[in-house]
Amino acid sequence: MNSRASSALIFAVAVFAVFAAAAQAAAAEFPSRPIKLVVPYAAGGPTDVLGRLVGEFLGRDLKQPVIIENKAGAQGAIGAEAVARSEPDGYTLFVTAASIIVLNPMLYSKLPYDPARDFRMLALVTDLPVVMEINPSVPAKTVTEFVAYAKQNPGKVNFGSAGTGGTIHLAGEMFKQMAGIEMTHIPYKGAGPALTDLISGNIQVMFDSLSTALPPIKSGLVRPLGVSSDKRSADLPDVPTLAESGYPVRAARLRLPNSSMPTGCGGRA
């Protein structure tokens, strides 16, 4: 995993297998039956979309069905634990965001899985910048205007994420600290449900991966204000980087209060 993943502002997706999978699978004719690909988030989010694309290519190349199984909750820990406890035979794969492998061990004292011990990384699928997007009902066309709006309306701005402690949650917390504004975090079981609530106006802002943000942005359902990359995205050339707007969030250091940490991610039974 590259250093950009640890910045919490680049959404990286990788495919993992249970640690002993490659050695055991090589001893037999592989694959001889369907493969399960676990996605630790709800359907419709960036990890799910990319996971289904990976599954489609794998199924075609390996000539076996690849079954996608969504196991959402506990910031990916439920899905990760399920894969860690599976047979290390190469028939259970794990497509996940970098936060589950890189950030979770730094945020929680106990996890029901050990990224270094339980998994072997097979491939880095992609990494994408995070897009700051708002519901069009918010009267802001720039990051500066949004900050001014939030300061004029303390306690009235909610931002959504795919779960507490994940990439897009930490991006929101980092921006909130740098801008000196109040925003209430609303965690969901995936980026898809959070985006649905952003479009409907139940939340006002979201820091989303570029892949899931583009369709509603192009349709005018949400308004982009900035991207976390060093340079403007070719897909959104008119949208400035957050650094251009005065918030170099990738270089910032995040301080999360203890109250931001969820419960329910206990140790291995």
C-alpha positions in Angstrom: 0.0 0.0 0.0 1.5 3.4 -1.0 1.9 6.4 1.3 -1.0 8.2 -0.2 -3.4 5.7 1.4 -2.4 6.8 4.9 -3.3 10.4 4.2 -7.0 9.4 4.5 -7.8 11.4 1.4 -7.1 9.0 -1.4 -9.6 6.2 -1.8 -7.6 3.0 -2.6 -9.2 -0.4 -3.4 -7.3 -3.7 -3.3 -8.0 -7.4 -3.6 -6.9 -9.7 -0.8 -7.0 -13.4 -0.1 -6.7 -15.4 3.1 -3.0 -15.7 3.8 -2.3 -19.3 2.9 -4.5 -19.3 -0.2 -1.9 -19.1 -3.0 0.2 -22.0 -1.8 -2.8 -24.3 -1.1 -4.7 -23.4 -4.3 -1.6 -24.1 -6.4 -1.6 -27.7 -5.2 -4.9 -28.5 -6.9 -6.6 -27.8 -10.2 -7.7 -24.2 -9.6 -10.4 -23.1 -9.8 -12.8 -26.1 -9.9 -15.8 -24.3 -8.3 -17.3 -20.8 -7.9 -15.3 -18.1 -6.1 -16.7 -15.8 -3.5 -15.7 -12.1 -3.5 -16.6 -10.4 -0.2 -17.3 -6.6 -0.3 -17.3 -5.2 3.3 -19.7 -2.4 2.4 -23.3 -2.0 1.2 -24.1 -2.3 -2.5 -23.8 0.8 -4.6 -20.6 2.3 -3.1 -17.2 2.6 -4.8 -15.8 -0.6 -3.3 -18.9 -2.5 -4.4 -18.8 -1.1 -7.9 -15.1 -1.9 -8.4 -15.5 -5.3 -6.7 -18.2 -6.3 -9.2 -16.0 -5.2 -12.1 -13.2 -7.3 -10.7 -15.5 -10.2 -10.2 -16.7 -9.9 -13.8 -13.1 -10.0 -15.2 -12.1 -12.8 -12.8 -15.1 -14.9 -13.8 -14.3 -14.5 -17.5 -10.6 -15.3 -17.2 -11.0 -18.2 -14.7 -14.1 -19.6 -16.3 -15.9 -19.9 -13.0 -18.7 -17.9 -11.5 -17.6 -15.2 -9.0 -20.3 -14.5 -6.4 -20.3 -11.1 -4.8 -21.3 -11.1 -1.1 -21.8 -7.7 0.6 -21.0 -7.9 4.4 -21.4 -4.3 5.6 -20.9 -2.9 9.1 -18.3 -2.0 11.8 -16.3 0.0 9.2 -15.5 -3.2 7.2 -14.6 -5.3 10.2 -17.5 -7.7 9.7 -16.5 -8.5 6.2 -12.8 -8.7 7.1 -13.5 -11.1 9.9 -15.6 -13.3 7.7 -12.8 -13.6 5.2 -10.1 -14.1 7.9 -12.1 -17.0 9.3 -12.7 -18.7 5.9 -10.8 -21.7 4.6 -7.4 -20.6 3.1 -8.1 -22.4 -0.2 -8.3 -19.5 -2.6 -12.1 -19.6 -3.0 -12.8 -16.6 -0.8 -11.4 -13.2 -1.9 -11.7 -9.8 -0.2 -12.0 -6.5 -2.1 -11.6 -3.6 0.2 -10.7 0.0 0.7 -7.3 0.9 2.2 -8.9 2.1 5.4 -9.8 -1.4 6.5 -6.2 -2.5 6.1 -4.3 0.7 6.9 -6.5 2.9 9.1 -8.5 0.5 11.2 -5.4 -1.0 13.0 -4.4 2.6 13.9 -7.8 3.6 15.2 -8.9 0.5 17.2 -7.1 -1.2 20.0 -8.7 -4.6 19.1 -9.9 -5.9 15.8 -11.4 -9.3 14.9 -8.8 -9.7 12.2 -5.1 -9.0 11.7 -4.3 -7.4 8.3 -0.7 -8.6 8.3 -1.3 -12.1 9.6 -4.7 -13.0 8.0 -4.4 -11.6 4.5 -2.2 -11.6 1.4 -2.6 -8.7 -1.0 -3.1 -9.9 -4.6 -3.6 -6.6 -6.5 -4.1 -2.9 -6.1 -7.2 -2.2 -8.2 -7.2 1.6 -8.2 -6.7 4.7 -6.1 -8.9 7.8 -6.6 -9.1 11.3 -5.1 -11.9 12.3 -2.7 -14.4 14.8 -4.0 -16.1 17.3 -1.6 -19.7 17.5 -2.8 -22.8 19.2 -1.4 -26.6 19.1 -1.9 -27.6 21.9 -4.4 -29.9 23.3 -1.7 -26.8 24.5 0.2 -26.2 28.1 -1.1 -22.5 27.7 -1.8 -20.6 27.5 -5.1 -17.1 27.4 -3.7 -15.4 25.9 -0.6 -15.0 29.4 0.8 -18.7 30.0 0.5 -19.5 26.6 2.1 -17.2 27.4 5.1 -19.0 30.8 5.5 -22.4 29.1 5.4 -21.3 26.5 7.9 -20.1 29.2 10.3 -23.3 31.1 9.9 -25.3 27.9 10.6 -23.6 26.1 13.4 -25.0 22.7 14.2 -27.1 22.6 11.0 -24.6 20.9 8.7 -24.4 17.1 8.5 -21.8 15.2 6.5 -22.2 11.5 5.6 -19.7 8.7 5.2 -19.5 5.0 4.5 -18.8 4.4 8.2 -16.9 5.8 11.2 -13.2 5.7 10.8 -13.1 5.2 7.1 -11.5 7.2 4.4 -14.3 9.6 3.6 -15.2 10.1 7.3 -11.6 11.1 8.1 -11.5 13.4 5.1 -14.6 15.2 6.6 -13.1 15.4 10.0 -9.8 16.7 8.6 -11.6 19.4 6.6 -13.8 20.3 9.6 -10.7 20.9 11.8 -8.9 22.9 9.2 -11.9 25.1 8.4 -12.8 25.6 12.0 -16.4 24.7 11.4 -19.1 22.5 13.1 -20.4 19.5 11.2 -22.2 16.5 12.5 -20.9 13.1 11.2 -23.7 10.7 10.0 -22.2 7.2 9.4 -23.8 4.8 7.0 -23.1 1.1 6.1 -21.6 2.2 2.7 -21.1 5.2 0.5 -24.1 4.3 -1.6 -26.7 4.9 1.2 -24.8 8.0 2.2 -24.9 9.4 -1.4 -28.6 8.6 -1.6 -29.2 10.8 1.5 -27.0 13.5 0.2 -29.0 13.6 -3.1 -32.3 13.7 -1.1 -31.1 16.5 1.2 -31.0 14.5 4.4 -27.3 15.4 4.7 -25.7 18.5 3.3 -22.1 17.4 2.4 -20.1 14.3 1.7 -16.4 13.6 0.9 -16.8 10.9 -1.8 -14.6 8.9 -4.1 -14.4 10.2 -7.6 -15.9 7.0 -9.1 -19.2 7.2 -7.3 -19.3 11.0 -7.3 -19.1 11.5 -11.0 -22.6 10.2 -12.2 -24.6 12.4 -9.8 -22.3 15.4 -10.4 -22.8 15.1 -14.2 -26.6 14.8 -13.6 -26.6 17.9 -11.5 -27.9 16.0 -8.4 -24.9 17.1 -6.3 -22.5 20.0 -6.6 -18.7 19.4 -6.4 -16.6 22.0 -4.5 -13.1 20.5 -4.5 -11.0 17.5 -5.0 -8.2 16.1 -2.7 -5.7 15.4 -5.4 -2.5 17.5 -6.0 -3.9 18.5 -9.5 -7.4 19.0 -10.8 -9.1 15.9 -12.1 -9.4 15.5 -15.9 -13.0 14.4 -15.3 -13.8 17.6 -13.4 -11.4 20.2 -14.9 -13.5 23.2 -13.6 -13.4 21.9 -10.0 -10.5 23.3 -8.0 -8.4 21.2 -5.7 -9.0 21.8 -2.0 -5.5 23.1 -1.7 -6.3 25.8 -4.3 -9.2 26.8 -2.1 -6.9 27.2 0.9 -7.3 23.8 2.5 -4.3 21.5 1.7 -6.0 18.7 3.6 -3.6 16.0 2.4 -0.8 17.6 4.3 -2.9 18.1 7.5 -2.6 16.1 10.6 -5.9 14.7 12.0 -6.8 14.6 15.7 -9.9 12.5 16.3 -11.7 12.8 19.6 -12.3 9.6 21.5 -16.0 10.1 21.1 -15.6 9.6 17.4 -14.6 6.0 17.8 -17.3 3.4 17.4 -17.9 0.3 19.5 -18.6 -3.2 18.4 -15.3 -4.1 16.9 -14.2 -6.5 19.5 -11.2 -8.9 19.5 -11.0 -12.4 18.0 -13.2 -14.9 19.8 
